Amino acid sequence: MGAESIITGITRGGTVWTPQFVTALNEEKCIGCGRCFKVCPRDVLTIVQRAVDDVDFDDDDDDDDDGDNSFMTLTNPLDCIGCEACSRVCPKACFTHAELPLAA
């Protein structure tokens, strides 16, 4: 048997590219800013509220936390098309991507 083939695509201009599909999201690093959610064309992500035990967020009105009371989660990772838009907009580098083998 030969080497395993990977999934590739071709742009409209004829350039071959290799999609990098999301394989993991570090929910601990995620600040819940929602940037990835907004750019994902396939509804791969969902925003989830963090469980907060007796924490009062009304003490001050600082807007510099960028939403740390929520985080993103992978709800439909099999719908990922490998565009990596989520990684390009993520300020915390929360995503891991990988190429996939061509199904036999």
Gaussian input, Z-matrix of N, CA and C with variables (Angstrom, degrees):
# hf/3-21g

backbone

0 1
 N
 C     1     B1
 C     2     B2     1     A1
 N     3     B3     2     A2     1     D1
 C     4     B4     3     A3     2     D2
 C     5     B5     4     A4     3     D3
 N     6     B6     5     A5     4     D4
 C     7     B7     6     A6     5     D5
 C     8     B8     7     A7     6     D6
 N     9     B9     8     A8     7     D7
 C    10    B10     9     A9     8     D8
 C    11    B11    10    A10     9     D9
 N    12    B12    11    A11    10    D10
 C    13    B13    12    A12    11    D11
 C    14    B14    13    A13    12    D12
 N    15    B15    14    A14    13    D13
 C    16    B16    15    A15    14    D14
 C    17    B17    16    A16    15    D15
 N    18    B18    17    A17    16    D16
 C    19    B19    18    A18    17    D17
 C    20    B20    19    A19    18    D18
 N    21    B21    20    A20    19    D19
 C    22    B22    21    A21    20    D20
 C    23    B23    22    A22    21    D21
 N    24    B24    23    A23    22    D22
 C    25    B25    24    A24    23    D23
 C    26    B26    25    A25    24    D24
 N    27    B27    26    A26    25    D25
 C    28    B28    27    A27    26    D26
 C    29    B29    28    A28    27    D27
 N    30    B30    29    A29    28    D28
 C    31    B31    30    A30    29    D29
 C    32    B32    31    A31    30    D30
 N    33    B33    32    A32    31    D31
 C    34    B34    33    A33    32    D32
 C    35    B35    34    A34    33    D33
 N    36    B36    35    A35    34    D34
 C    37    B37    36    A36    35    D35
 C    38    B38    37    A37    36    D36
 N    39    B39    38    A38    37    D37
 C    40    B40    39    A39    38    D38
 C    41    B41    40    A40    39    D39
 N    42    B42    41    A41    40    D40
 C    43    B43    42    A42    41    D41
 C    44    B44    43    A43    42    D42
 N    45    B45    44    A44    43    D43
 C    46    B46    45    A45    44    D44
 C    47    B47    46    A46    45    D45
 N    48    B48    47    A47    46    D46
 C    49    B49    48    A48    47    D47
 C    50    B50    49    A49    48    D48
 N    51    B51    50    A50    49    D49
 C    52    B52    51    A51    50    D50
 C    53    B53    52    A52    51    D51
 N    54    B54    53    A53    52    D52
 C    55    B55    54    A54    53    D53
 C    56    B56    55    A55    54    D54
 N    57    B57    56    A56    55    D55
 C    58    B58    57    A57    56    D56
 C    59    B59    58    A58    57    D57
 N    60    B60    59    A59    58    D58
 C    61    B61    60    A60    59    D59
 C    62    B62    61    A61    60    D60
 N    63    B63    62    A62    61    D61
 C    64    B64    63    A63    62    D62
 C    65    B65    64    A64    63    D63
 N    66    B66    65    A65    64    D64
 C    67    B67    66    A66    65    D65
 C    68    B68    67    A67    66    D66
 N    69    B69    68    A68    67    D67
 C    70    B70    69    A69    68    D68
 C    71    B71    70    A70    69    D69
 N    72    B72    71    A71    70    D70
 C    73    B73    72    A72    71    D71
 C    74    B74    73    A73    72    D72
 N    75    B75    74    A74    73    D73
 C    76    B76    75    A75    74    D74
 C    77    B77    76    A76    75    D75
 N    78    B78    77    A77    76    D76
 C    79    B79    78    A78    77    D77
 C    80    B80    79    A79    78    D78
 N    81    B81    80    A80    79    D79
 C    82    B82    81    A81    80    D80
 C    83    B83    82    A82    81    D81
 N    84    B84    83    A83    82    D82
 C    85    B85    84    A84    83    D83
 C    86    B86    85    A85    84    D84
 N    87    B87    86    A86    85    D85
 C    88    B88    87    A87    86    D86
 C    89    B89    88    A88    87    D87
 N    90    B90    89    A89    88    D88
 C    91    B91    90    A90    89    D89
 C    92    B92    91    A91    90    D90
 N    93    B93    92    A92    91    D91
 C    94    B94    93    A93    92    D92
 C    95    B95    94    A94    93    D93
 N    96    B96    95    A95    94    D94
 C    97    B97    96    A96    95    D95
 C    98    B98    97    A97    96    D96
 N    99    B99    98    A98    97    D97
 C   100   B100    99    A99    98    D98
 C   101   B101   100   A100    99    D99
 N   102   B102   101   A101   100   D100
 C   103   B103   102   A102   101   D101
 C   104   B104   103   A103   102   D102
 N   105   B105   104   A104   103   D103
 C   106   B106   105   A105   104   D104
 C   107   B107   106   A106   105   D105
 N   108   B108   107   A107   106   D106
 C   109   B109   108   A108   107   D107
 C   110   B110   109   A109   108   D108
 N   111   B111   110   A110   109   D109
 C   112   B112   111   A111   110   D110
 C   113   B113   112   A112   111   D111
 N   114   B114   113   A113   112   D112
 C   115   B115   114   A114   113   D113
 C   116   B116   115   A115   114   D114
 N   117   B117   116   A116   115   D115
 C   118   B118   117   A117   116   D116
 C   119   B119   118   A118   117   D117
 N   120   B120   119   A119   118   D118
 C   121   B121   120   A120   119   D119
 C   122   B122   121   A121   120   D120
 N   123   B123   122   A122   121   D121
 C   124   B124   123   A123   122   D122
 C   125   B125   124   A124   123   D123
 N   126   B126   125   A125   124   D124
 C   127   B127   126   A126   125   D125
 C   128   B128   127   A127   126   D126
 N   129   B129   128   A128   127   D127
 C   130   B130   129   A129   128   D128
 C   131   B131   130   A130   129   D129
 N   132   B132   131   A131   130   D130
 C   133   B133   132   A132   131   D131
 C   134   B134   133   A133   132   D132
 N   135   B135   134   A134   133   D133
 C   136   B136   135   A135   134   D134
 C   137   B137   136   A136   135   D135
 N   138   B138   137   A137   136   D136
 C   139   B139   138   A138   137   D137
 C   140   B140   139   A139   138   D138
 N   141   B141   140   A140   139   D139
 C   142   B142   141   A141   140   D140
 C   143   B143   142   A142   141   D141
 N   144   B144   143   A143   142   D142
 C   145   B145   144   A144   143   D143
 C   146   B146   145   A145   144   D144
 N   147   B147   146   A146   145   D145
 C   148   B148   147   A147   146   D146
 C   149   B149   148   A148   147   D147
 N   150   B150   149   A149   148   D148
 C   151   B151   150   A150   149   D149
 C   152   B152   151   A151   150   D150
 N   153   B153   152   A152   151   D151
 C   154   B154   153   A153   152   D152
 C   155   B155   154   A154   153   D153
 N   156   B156   155   A155   154   D154
 C   157   B157   156   A156   155   D155
 C   158   B158   157   A157   156   D156
 N   159   B159   158   A158   157   D157
 C   160   B160   159   A159   158   D158
 C   161   B161   160   A160   159   D159
 N   162   B162   161   A161   160   D160
 C   163   B163   162   A162   161   D161
 C   164   B164   163   A163   162   D162
 N   165   B165   164   A164   163   D163
 C   166   B166   165   A165   164   D164
 C   167   B167   166   A166   165   D165
 N   168   B168   167   A167   166   D166
 C   169   B169   168   A168   167   D167
 C   170   B170   169   A169   168   D168
 N   171   B171   170   A170   169   D169
 C   172   B172   171   A171   170   D170
 C   173   B173   172   A172   171   D171
 N   174   B174   173   A173   172   D172
 C   175   B175   174   A174   173   D173
 C   176   B176   175   A175   174   D174
 N   177   B177   176   A176   175   D175
 C   178   B178   177   A177   176   D176
 C   179   B179   178   A178   177   D177
 N   180   B180   179   A179   178   D178
 C   181   B181   180   A180   179   D179
 C   182   B182   181   A181   180   D180
 N   183   B183   182   A182   181   D181
 C   184   B184   183   A183   182   D182
 C   185   B185   184   A184   183   D183
 N   186   B186   185   A185   184   D184
 C   187   B187   186   A186   185   D185
 C   188   B188   187   A187   186   D186
 N   189   B189   188   A188   187   D187
 C   190   B190   189   A189   188   D188
 C   191   B191   190   A190   189   D189
 N   192   B192   191   A191   190   D190
 C   193   B193   192   A192   191   D191
 C   194   B194   193   A193   192   D192
 N   195   B195   194   A194   193   D193
 C   196   B196   195   A195   194   D194
 C   197   B197   196   A196   195   D195
 N   198   B198   197   A197   196   D196
 C   199   B199   198   A198   197   D197
 C   200   B200   199   A199   198   D198
 N   201   B201   200   A200   199   D199
 C   202   B202   201   A201   200   D200
 C   203   B203   202   A202   201   D201
 N   204   B204   203   A203   202   D202
 C   205   B205   204   A204   203   D203
 C   206   B206   205   A205   204   D204
 N   207   B207   206   A206   205   D205
 C   208   B208   207   A207   206   D206
 C   209   B209   208   A208   207   D207
 N   210   B210   209   A209   208   D208
 C   211   B211   210   A210   209   D209
 C   212   B212   211   A211   210   D210
 N   213   B213   212   A212   211   D211
 C   214   B214   213   A213   212   D212
 C   215   B215   214   A214   213   D213
 N   216   B216   215   A215   214   D214
 C   217   B217   216   A216   215   D215
 C   218   B218   217   A217   216   D216
 N   219   B219   218   A218   217   D217
 C   220   B220   219   A219   218   D218
 C   221   B221   220   A220   219   D219
 N   222   B222   221   A221   220   D220
 C   223   B223   222   A222   221   D221
 C   224   B224   223   A223   222   D222
 N   225   B225   224   A224   223   D223
 C   226   B226   225   A225   224   D224
 C   227   B227   226   A226   225   D225
 N   228   B228   227   A227   226   D226
 C   229   B229   228   A228   227   D227
 C   230   B230   229   A229   228   D228
 N   231   B231   230   A230   229   D229
 C   232   B232   231   A231   230   D230
 C   233   B233   232   A232   231   D231
 N   234   B234   233   A233   232   D232
 C   235   B235   234   A234   233   D233
 C   236   B236   235   A235   234   D234
 N   237   B237   236   A236   235   D235
 C   238   B238   237   A237   236   D236
 C   239   B239   238   A238   237   D237
 N   240   B240   239   A239   238   D238
 C   241   B241   240   A240   239   D239
 C   242   B242   241   A241   240   D240
 N   243   B243   242   A242   241   D241
 C   244   B244   243   A243   242   D242
 C   245   B245   244   A244   243   D243
 N   246   B246   245   A245   244   D244
 C   247   B247   246   A246   245   D245
 C   248   B248   247   A247   246   D246
 N   249   B249   248   A248   247   D247
 C   250   B250   249   A249   248   D248
 C   251   B251   250   A250   249   D249
 N   252   B252   251   A251   250   D250
 C   253   B253   252   A252   251   D251
 C   254   B254   253   A253   252   D252
 N   255   B255   254   A254   253   D253
 C   256   B256   255   A255   254   D254
 C   257   B257   256   A256   255   D255
 N   258   B258   257   A257   256   D256
 C   259   B259   258   A258   257   D257
 C   260   B260   259   A259   258   D258
 N   261   B261   260   A260   259   D259
 C   262   B262   261   A261   260   D260
 C   263   B263   262   A262   261   D261
 N   264   B264   263   A263   262   D262
 C   265   B265   264   A264   263   D263
 C   266   B266   265   A265   264   D264
 N   267   B267   266   A266   265   D265
 C   268   B268   267   A267   266   D266
 C   269   B269   268   A268   267   D267
 N   270   B270   269   A269   268   D268
 C   271   B271   270   A270   269   D269
 C   272   B272   271   A271   270   D270
 N   273   B273   272   A272   271   D271
 C   274   B274   273   A273   272   D272
 C   275   B275   274   A274   273   D273
 N   276   B276   275   A275   274   D274
 C   277   B277   276   A276   275   D275
 C   278   B278   277   A277   276   D276
 N   279   B279   278   A278   277   D277
 C   280   B280   279   A279   278   D278
 C   281   B281   280   A280   279   D279
 N   282   B282   281   A281   280   D280
 C   283   B283   282   A282   281   D281
 C   284   B284   283   A283   282   D282
 N   285   B285   284   A284   283   D283
 C   286   B286   285   A285   284   D284
 C   287   B287   286   A286   285   D285
 N   288   B288   287   A287   286   D286
 C   289   B289   288   A288   287   D287
 C   290   B290   289   A289   288   D288
 N   291   B291   290   A290   289   D289
 C   292   B292   291   A291   290   D290
 C   293   B293   292   A292   291   D291
 N   294   B294   293   A293   292   D292
 C   295   B295   294   A294   293   D293
 C   296   B296   295   A295   294   D294
 N   297   B297   296   A296   295   D295
 C   298   B298   297   A297   296   D296
 C   299   B299   298   A298   297   D297
 N   300   B300   299   A299   298   D298
 C   301   B301   300   A300   299   D299
 C   302   B302   301   A301   300   D300
 N   303   B303   302   A302   301   D301
 C   304   B304   303   A303   302   D302
 C   305   B305   304   A304   303   D303
 N   306   B306   305   A305   304   D304
 C   307   B307   306   A306   305   D305
 C   308   B308   307   A307   306   D306
 N   309   B309   308   A308   307   D307
 C   310   B310   309   A309   308   D308
 C   311   B311   310   A310   309   D309

   B1=1.4350
   B2=1.5248
   B3=1.3326
   B4=1.4536
   B5=1.5182
   B6=1.3215
   B7=1.4610
   B8=1.5297
   B9=1.3041
   B10=1.4517
   B11=1.5293
   B12=1.3181
   B13=1.4585
   B14=1.5230
   B15=1.3335
   B16=1.4514
   B17=1.5216
   B18=1.3144
   B19=1.4588
   B20=1.5231
   B21=1.3144
   B22=1.4597
   B23=1.5243
   B24=1.3034
   B25=1.4560
   B26=1.5159
   B27=1.3211
   B28=1.4593
   B29=1.5235
   B30=1.3289
   B31=1.4593
   B32=1.5222
   B33=1.3041
   B34=1.4623
   B35=1.5236
   B36=1.3246
   B37=1.4612
   B38=1.5211
   B39=1.3410
   B40=1.4564
   B41=1.5141
   B42=1.3251
   B43=1.4580
   B44=1.5227
   B45=1.3150
   B46=1.4630
   B47=1.5242
   B48=1.3284
   B49=1.4653
   B50=1.5179
   B51=1.3213
   B52=1.4611
   B53=1.5183
   B54=1.3257
   B55=1.4702
   B56=1.5277
   B57=1.3077
   B58=1.4652
   B59=1.5316
   B60=1.3122
   B61=1.4541
   B62=1.5294
   B63=1.3374
   B64=1.4614
   B65=1.5297
   B66=1.3362
   B67=1.4622
   B68=1.5231
   B69=1.3424
   B70=1.4592
   B71=1.5187
   B72=1.3246
   B73=1.4621
   B74=1.5245
   B75=1.3274
   B76=1.4597
   B77=1.5220
   B78=1.3180
   B79=1.4557
   B80=1.5245
   B81=1.3247
   B82=1.4677
   B83=1.5247
   B84=1.3207
   B85=1.4691
   B86=1.5250
   B87=1.3214
   B88=1.4608
   B89=1.5292
   B90=1.3354
   B91=1.4673
   B92=1.5255
   B93=1.3234
   B94=1.4583
   B95=1.5077
   B96=1.3177
   B97=1.4655
   B98=1.5294
   B99=1.3380
   B100=1.4578
   B101=1.5201
   B102=1.3196
   B103=1.4657
   B104=1.5238
   B105=1.3241
   B106=1.4625
   B107=1.5220
   B108=1.3300
   B109=1.4622
   B110=1.5272
   B111=1.3294
   B112=1.4647
   B113=1.5221
   B114=1.3401
   B115=1.4723
   B116=1.5223
   B117=1.3282
   B118=1.4687
   B119=1.5283
   B120=1.3518
   B121=1.4595
   B122=1.5289
   B123=1.3257
   B124=1.4645
   B125=1.5258
   B126=1.3053
   B127=1.4670
   B128=1.5310
   B129=1.3251
   B130=1.4583
   B131=1.5289
   B132=1.3328
   B133=1.4607
   B134=1.5245
   B135=1.3363
   B136=1.4562
   B137=1.5200
   B138=1.3328
   B139=1.4666
   B140=1.5256
   B141=1.3386
   B142=1.4649
   B143=1.5296
   B144=1.3165
   B145=1.4616
   B146=1.5208
   B147=1.3320
   B148=1.4653
   B149=1.5265
   B150=1.3297
   B151=1.4636
   B152=1.5258
   B153=1.3142
   B154=1.4573
   B155=1.5213
   B156=1.3260
   B157=1.4604
   B158=1.5262
   B159=1.3291
   B160=1.4598
   B161=1.5274
   B162=1.2986
   B163=1.4588
   B164=1.5129
   B165=1.3323
   B166=1.4527
   B167=1.5208
   B168=1.3525
   B169=1.4551
   B170=1.5302
   B171=1.3386
   B172=1.4496
   B173=1.5253
   B174=1.3342
   B175=1.4575
   B176=1.5183
   B177=1.3281
   B178=1.4568
   B179=1.5077
   B180=1.2854
   B181=1.4540
   B182=1.5148
   B183=1.3255
   B184=1.4636
   B185=1.5107
   B186=1.3317
   B187=1.4627
   B188=1.5121
   B189=1.3331
   B190=1.4616
   B191=1.5199
   B192=1.3509
   B193=1.4677
   B194=1.5213
   B195=1.3244
   B196=1.4622
   B197=1.5222
   B198=1.3389
   B199=1.4605
   B200=1.5004
   B201=1.3460
   B202=1.4611
   B203=1.5280
   B204=1.3275
   B205=1.4619
   B206=1.5294
   B207=1.3216
   B208=1.4666
   B209=1.5258
   B210=1.3229
   B211=1.4616
   B212=1.5229
   B213=1.3048
   B214=1.4582
   B215=1.5288
   B216=1.3109
   B217=1.4539
   B218=1.5247
   B219=1.3256
   B220=1.4702
   B221=1.5213
   B222=1.3298
   B223=1.4567
   B224=1.5203
   B225=1.3404
   B226=1.4625
   B227=1.5269
   B228=1.3366
   B229=1.4655
   B230=1.5305
   B231=1.3246
   B232=1.4623
   B233=1.5238
   B234=1.3454
   B235=1.4598
   B236=1.5254
   B237=1.3317
   B238=1.4712
   B239=1.5272
   B240=1.3470
   B241=1.4659
   B242=1.5285
   B243=1.3228
   B244=1.4576
   B245=1.5081
   B246=1.3212
   B247=1.4672
   B248=1.5216
   B249=1.3195
   B250=1.4648
   B251=1.5224
   B252=1.3305
   B253=1.4588
   B254=1.5238
   B255=1.3174
   B256=1.4620
   B257=1.5269
   B258=1.3130
   B259=1.4599
   B260=1.5182
   B261=1.3123
   B262=1.4684
   B263=1.5229
   B264=1.3346
   B265=1.4605
   B266=1.5306
   B267=1.3127
   B268=1.4683
   B269=1.5340
   B270=1.3448
   B271=1.4646
   B272=1.5293
   B273=1.3144
   B274=1.4662
   B275=1.5300
   B276=1.3283
   B277=1.4699
   B278=1.5334
   B279=1.3180
   B280=1.4694
   B281=1.5295
   B282=1.3309
   B283=1.4614
   B284=1.5225
   B285=1.3330
   B286=1.4568
   B287=1.5170
   B288=1.3271
   B289=1.4762
   B290=1.5171
   B291=1.3298
   B292=1.4592
   B293=1.5178
   B294=1.3129
   B295=1.4726
   B296=1.5005
   B297=1.3222
   B298=1.4661
   B299=1.5119
   B300=1.3355
   B301=1.4586
   B302=1.5263
   B303=1.2853
   B304=1.4688
   B305=1.5156
   B306=1.3297
   B307=1.4700
   B308=1.5240
   B309=1.3020
   B310=1.4642
   B311=1.5066
   A1=110.06
   A2=116.23
   A3=121.80
   A4=111.51
   A5=114.72
   A6=120.64
   A7=110.02
   A8=115.56
   A9=121.20
   A10=109.79
   A11=117.08
   A12=122.19
   A13=109.49
   A14=115.83
   A15=120.47
   A16=109.55
   A17=115.85
   A18=121.17
   A19=108.69
   A20=116.45
   A21=121.95
   A22=108.55
   A23=115.21
   A24=121.71
   A25=108.82
   A26=115.14
   A27=121.22
   A28=107.27
   A29=115.65
   A30=119.64
   A31=109.61
   A32=115.64
   A33=120.76
   A34=110.94
   A35=116.39
   A36=121.46
   A37=114.04
   A38=116.92
   A39=120.61
   A40=115.41
   A41=118.38
   A42=121.64
   A43=109.87
   A44=116.45
   A45=121.89
   A46=108.90
   A47=117.06
   A48=121.49
   A49=109.32
   A50=116.21
   A51=122.23
   A52=109.08
   A53=117.53
   A54=119.93
   A55=110.54
   A56=115.64
   A57=122.53
   A58=106.63
   A59=116.57
   A60=123.11
   A61=111.60
   A62=116.55
   A63=120.27
   A64=109.06
   A65=115.18
   A66=120.67
   A67=111.86
   A68=116.77
   A69=120.22
   A70=110.23
   A71=114.23
   A72=122.13
   A73=106.34
   A74=116.30
   A75=120.89
   A76=109.05
   A77=116.53
   A78=122.27
   A79=112.13
   A80=117.71
   A81=121.00
   A82=111.41
   A83=117.87
   A84=121.92
   A85=111.97
   A86=116.70
   A87=122.15
   A88=111.23
   A89=115.94
   A90=121.29
   A91=112.21
   A92=117.69
   A93=121.36
   A94=114.95
   A95=117.60
   A96=121.10
   A97=112.41
   A98=117.86
   A99=121.59
   A100=115.29
   A101=118.71
   A102=120.71
   A103=111.36
   A104=116.83
   A105=120.86
   A106=111.32
   A107=115.72
   A108=121.53
   A109=110.47
   A110=116.47
   A111=121.50
   A112=113.02
   A113=118.46
   A114=120.03
   A115=113.84
   A116=118.31
   A117=120.12
   A118=110.32
   A119=117.11
   A120=119.81
   A121=114.38
   A122=118.44
   A123=120.55
   A124=114.82
   A125=120.03
   A126=122.75
   A127=112.97
   A128=116.00
   A129=122.26
   A130=110.88
   A131=116.99
   A132=122.55
   A133=112.82
   A134=114.76
   A135=122.01
   A136=108.06
   A137=116.19
   A138=120.43
   A139=108.69
   A140=115.68
   A141=122.84
   A142=108.04
   A143=116.65
   A144=120.78
   A145=109.32
   A146=116.23
   A147=120.95
   A148=109.16
   A149=115.98
   A150=120.48
   A151=107.08
   A152=116.51
   A153=121.05
   A154=108.50
   A155=116.28
   A156=121.74
   A157=110.36
   A158=115.41
   A159=122.17
   A160=113.82
   A161=118.02
   A162=121.54
   A163=107.53
   A164=116.61
   A165=121.63
   A166=108.98
   A167=116.66
   A168=121.28
   A169=111.95
   A170=118.21
   A171=121.04
   A172=113.19
   A173=118.82
   A174=122.03
   A175=112.79
   A176=117.14
   A177=121.07
   A178=109.75
   A179=116.57
   A180=121.34
   A181=112.04
   A182=118.59
   A183=121.13
   A184=109.45
   A185=116.81
   A186=121.76
   A187=112.10
   A188=117.93
   A189=120.44
   A190=113.49
   A191=118.56
   A192=120.02
   A193=111.78
   A194=117.81
   A195=122.82
   A196=113.09
   A197=117.98
   A198=120.23
   A199=115.61
   A200=119.47
   A201=120.75
   A202=114.16
   A203=119.03
   A204=119.91
   A205=111.62
   A206=117.33
   A207=121.59
   A208=109.10
   A209=115.78
   A210=121.21
   A211=108.73
   A212=116.35
   A213=121.78
   A214=109.17
   A215=115.15
   A216=120.98
   A217=108.51
   A218=116.43
   A219=121.86
   A220=107.97
   A221=116.36
   A222=119.09
   A223=112.65
   A224=117.26
   A225=121.70
   A226=110.38
   A227=118.71
   A228=120.02
   A229=113.79
   A230=117.78
   A231=119.44
   A232=112.15
   A233=117.85
   A234=121.64
   A235=112.54
   A236=117.83
   A237=122.27
   A238=110.10
   A239=116.22
   A240=121.15
   A241=112.46
   A242=116.98
   A243=120.81
   A244=115.70
   A245=118.36
   A246=121.13
   A247=113.12
   A248=118.42
   A249=125.66
   A250=114.32
   A251=118.50
   A252=120.92
   A253=110.69
   A254=116.93
   A255=120.85
   A256=111.56
   A257=117.28
   A258=121.03
   A259=112.40
   A260=116.39
   A261=119.60
   A262=112.39
   A263=118.32
   A264=120.51
   A265=113.39
   A266=118.40
   A267=121.57
   A268=110.71
   A269=117.52
   A270=120.19
   A271=113.63
   A272=118.64
   A273=122.55
   A274=113.60
   A275=118.25
   A276=122.63
   A277=111.46
   A278=116.21
   A279=122.30
   A280=114.28
   A281=117.97
   A282=120.64
   A283=113.14
   A284=114.66
   A285=122.85
   A286=107.10
   A287=116.45
   A288=122.24
   A289=109.73
   A290=115.45
   A291=121.05
   A292=109.43
   A293=115.43
   A294=119.92
   A295=107.82
   A296=116.55
   A297=121.20
   A298=110.52
   A299=116.35
   A300=119.32
   A301=111.46
   A302=115.32
   A303=122.04
   A304=107.89
   A305=117.06
   A306=120.80
   A307=109.87
   A308=115.40
   A309=120.46
   A310=111.66
   D1=146.80
   D2=-179.96
   D3=-86.51
   D4=-174.99
   D5=178.84
   D6=-65.75
   D7=149.98
   D8=-178.92
   D9=-71.34
   D10=131.38
   D11=178.28
   D12=-81.45
   D13=148.87
   D14=177.53
   D15=-112.31
   D16=158.93
   D17=178.08
   D18=-67.94
   D19=130.54
   D20=175.50
   D21=-131.21
   D22=162.61
   D23=177.37
   D24=-130.47
   D25=171.61
   D26=177.58
   D27=-131.76
   D28=130.01
   D29=177.86
   D30=-73.78
   D31=168.11
   D32=177.45
   D33=-57.18
   D34=-32.12
   D35=179.70
   D36=-82.58
   D37=-0.88
   D38=176.65
   D39=94.55
   D40=4.46
   D41=178.91
   D42=-80.37
   D43=130.55
   D44=177.61
   D45=-81.45
   D46=135.95
   D47=177.28
   D48=-139.77
   D49=157.78
   D50=-179.16
   D51=-111.05
   D52=113.12
   D53=177.47
   D54=-63.00
   D55=143.28
   D56=176.31
   D57=-114.87
   D58=104.00
   D59=-175.03
   D60=-82.08
   D61=141.96
   D62=-179.96
   D63=-66.57
   D64=131.19
   D65=179.81
   D66=-116.45
   D67=-22.15
   D68=-179.15
   D69=-159.19
   D70=157.04
   D71=176.33
   D72=-137.82
   D73=123.32
   D74=179.86
   D75=-79.98
   D76=97.42
   D77=-175.97
   D78=-68.07
   D79=-24.79
   D80=178.79
   D81=-71.23
   D82=-35.46
   D83=179.09
   D84=-79.98
   D85=-24.49
   D86=-174.55
   D87=-63.27
   D88=133.60
   D89=179.09
   D90=-100.87
   D91=1.13
   D92=176.73
   D93=69.64
   D94=29.29
   D95=-177.11
   D96=-70.89
   D97=-24.01
   D98=176.81
   D99=85.05
   D100=1.78
   D101=-179.09
   D102=-60.43
   D103=-44.66
   D104=-179.30
   D105=-64.75
   D106=-40.16
   D107=179.22
   D108=-59.46
   D109=-41.05
   D110=-178.19
   D111=-68.89
   D112=-32.54
   D113=-176.51
   D114=-93.30
   D115=-14.15
   D116=-178.29
   D117=-70.30
   D118=120.67
   D119=-178.81
   D120=-81.65
   D121=-3.96
   D122=-172.86
   D123=-123.64
   D124=14.60
   D125=179.09
   D126=53.56
   D127=46.14
   D128=179.25
   D129=-78.52
   D130=-24.72
   D131=-171.47
   D132=-113.14
   D133=154.71
   D134=173.34
   D135=-138.28
   D136=141.44
   D137=176.93
   D138=-88.67
   D139=137.28
   D140=-176.26
   D141=-128.18
   D142=139.94
   D143=175.41
   D144=-78.84
   D145=136.60
   D146=175.51
   D147=-72.52
   D148=145.93
   D149=173.54
   D150=-74.89
   D151=123.72
   D152=-177.55
   D153=-119.21
   D154=123.61
   D155=-179.45
   D156=-100.40
   D157=108.31
   D158=174.03
   D159=53.22
   D160=39.70
   D161=176.53
   D162=-106.52
   D163=129.47
   D164=-179.43
   D165=-100.76
   D166=108.63
   D167=-178.96
   D168=-85.46
   D169=-2.01
   D170=-176.90
   D171=-90.08
   D172=6.77
   D173=-178.36
   D174=-63.89
   D175=-36.77
   D176=179.10
   D177=-147.10
   D178=169.82
   D179=-176.35
   D180=-110.44
   D181=38.44
   D182=179.15
   D183=-68.23
   D184=128.10
   D185=178.51
   D186=-103.56
   D187=14.80
   D188=-175.81
   D189=-92.42
   D190=1.45
   D191=-178.53
   D192=-84.55
   D193=-12.69
   D194=176.48
   D195=58.81
   D196=28.22
   D197=171.57
   D198=91.33
   D199=41.13
   D200=-173.82
   D201=-74.31
   D202=7.22
   D203=175.42
   D204=-93.31
   D205=8.59
   D206=176.40
   D207=-142.43
   D208=168.85
   D209=178.32
   D210=-152.98
   D211=164.00
   D212=178.20
   D213=-93.55
   D214=152.79
   D215=174.98
   D216=-138.51
   D217=152.07
   D218=177.23
   D219=-82.90
   D220=110.86
   D221=179.38
   D222=-103.74
   D223=-27.02
   D224=179.21
   D225=-135.05
   D226=58.32
   D227=-175.90
   D228=-61.82
   D229=-23.86
   D230=179.72
   D231=-74.61
   D232=-9.65
   D233=175.28
   D234=-89.50
   D235=-3.58
   D236=179.88
   D237=-61.17
   D238=135.02
   D239=178.35
   D240=-101.30
   D241=1.24
   D242=174.97
   D243=80.44
   D244=22.76
   D245=-176.41
   D246=-79.28
   D247=-19.67
   D248=-179.38
   D249=64.30
   D250=17.99
   D251=178.18
   D252=-59.39
   D253=-37.72
   D254=-179.38
   D255=-59.72
   D256=-42.85
   D257=179.83
   D258=-68.72
   D259=-35.08
   D260=-178.74
   D261=-66.74
   D262=-29.16
   D263=-178.43
   D264=-100.45
   D265=-8.41
   D266=-176.58
   D267=-75.24
   D268=118.49
   D269=-179.39
   D270=-75.85
   D271=-10.76
   D272=-176.55
   D273=-114.41
   D274=5.99
   D275=179.11
   D276=51.67
   D277=54.45
   D278=-175.79
   D279=-84.75
   D280=-15.91
   D281=-170.42
   D282=-98.01
   D283=146.75
   D284=171.56
   D285=-119.50
   D286=134.96
   D287=-178.86
   D288=-127.81
   D289=157.70
   D290=176.34
   D291=-153.58
   D292=151.93
   D293=171.76
   D294=-74.17
   D295=159.07
   D296=-179.26
   D297=-121.79
   D298=147.36
   D299=176.36
   D300=-71.21
   D301=149.60
   D302=176.01
   D303=-68.90
   D304=130.56
   D305=-179.10
   D306=-65.05
   D307=140.75
   D308=-178.92
   D309=-81.65

